[in-house]
Amino acid sequence: RIFVNRSLALEKIKCFGFDMDYTLASAFWGGPKTGWGGGGSPCPHPTSLPAVYKSPDYEELAFDLLLEHLVAIGYPPEILAYKYDPTFPTRGLVFDALYGNLLKVDSHGNLLVCAHGFRFLKGAEILHYYPNKFIQRDDMKRFHILNTLFNLTEAHLYACLVDFFTNCSRYVNCDTGYKHGNLFMSFRSMFQDVREAMDHVHLSGCLKEKTLENLEKYVVKDPRVPLLLSRMKEVGKVFLATNSDYTYTDAIMSYLFDFSNGDKADVPQRPWRSYFDLIVVDTRKPLFFAEGTVLRQVDTDTGKLRIGTYTGPLQHCAVYSGGSSDVVCDLLGVKGKDILYMGDHIFGDILKSKKRQGWRTFLVVPELARELQVWTEKSELFEELRSLDLFLAELYQHLDSGSSERPDISSIKRRIQKVTHEMDMCYGKMGSLFRCGSRQTLFANQLMRYADLYAASFINFLYYPFSYLFRAPPVLMAHESTVEHSRLD
């Protein structure tokens, strides 16, 4: 099923754009195809999601490489004992570089969950750090949003490091870091070390090398991908825009489109580049959606870039490096509204393409399959939460500003907290990607604001005709959803 935030007529789309990592595939379990929300229709076929990176194998690999790099730059070798736990992190967390806490917040910066290492803080402990249970999200030097699938390992690593130094007798705990003799390591410097390690793992090529050494372990392919791209190419143009270099892109895509070893594809096998009208590597998103970089042509035989800016027309099966979203529109002869762009990165792919170019957007949310499974299996918990809210309102129904009576709501508040916690634990240690009880997360808010459509995988387009009208459900304001359509006295 595909879910709709803003109505979109598929027949008006002239061009389909894709990111590669986690988009031309996504690596989470497909789950049941029942769902909720507006627009679309239930998927009539069971589906395992096509994936570039198998989860959690790929995250485990990245996590181990991060630990190795930190040890290489001087961190205690004991941290190598930590293993990646896929049940702990979720996307959309915020790391507080002042106090070392992982936070789950709503769209206004109100705290929903607070963890120091693997210890979840409550009550007075939270108030010690955040007296208003609120953070200023625009303080970007202190608060860092971990929104991408690549950030999952980073979030877990922060928890591991805080857990290690907090419990290691060699270090003295301070509010803003740890002391060891005359040395002080702040959480801010820890954050900088982890970010440097992330850059090293991704930019040095060690993660890519390990991935390419064992494609079967880390990459899974789906025969429906060539079929869907073929159908899209029949009704419009298709392009690929990835931050990866050509050599890596070619290796991954060749594997994804190779069905010569017994796997049966739904279309005759042909080179992967033939499925795209335009291929752009080294895009450096989100810069790609602003001024961009110089557009150069790639020599597909050597993987090297040809000297000079490319100024010619679009060439069939050619590969380009750099450029910008404006260049893509010019080469393909389309306008922003003609493009439906699909990506997994809510900032680098979706927000920037929407705000700066007016592209229509489709967010790939692999976690959605698991979220829907819990939503349907544990629906009674959410219904209980809703009933408790209604009961709470009824206690005040016959009171006004002249009433001195104060209903005892302590037991109801405790029950709401208990049900909320029980709901969260069904999703994982950090709870749902989209909510904490009845309150939506920052990630959920961003998804609703910037993604026109979203689903667990783009492959769900297979089950919709290209004439389909994705219709967004009406969104009621608070006064519209609570006041009946009758004359007010």
Secondary structure by P-SEA (a helix, b strand, c coil): cccccbbbccccccbbbbbcccccccccccccccccccccccccccccccccccaaaaaaaaaaaaaaaaaaaccccccccccccccccccbbbbccccbbbbbbcccccccccccccccccccccccccccccccccccccccccccccaaaaaaaaaaaaaaaaacccccccccccccccccccaaaaaaaaaaaaaaaaaaaaaaaaaaacccccbbbbcaaaaaaaaaaacbbbbbbbcccaaaaaaaaaaaaccccccccccccccccccccbbbcccccccccccccbbbbbccccccccccccccccccccccccccaaaaaaaaccccccccccccccccccaaaaaccccbbbbbbcaaaaaaaaaaaaaaaaaaaaaaaaaaaaaaccccccccccccaaaaaaaaaaaaaaaaaaaccccccccccccccaaaaaaaccccccccccccccccccccccccccccccccccccccccc
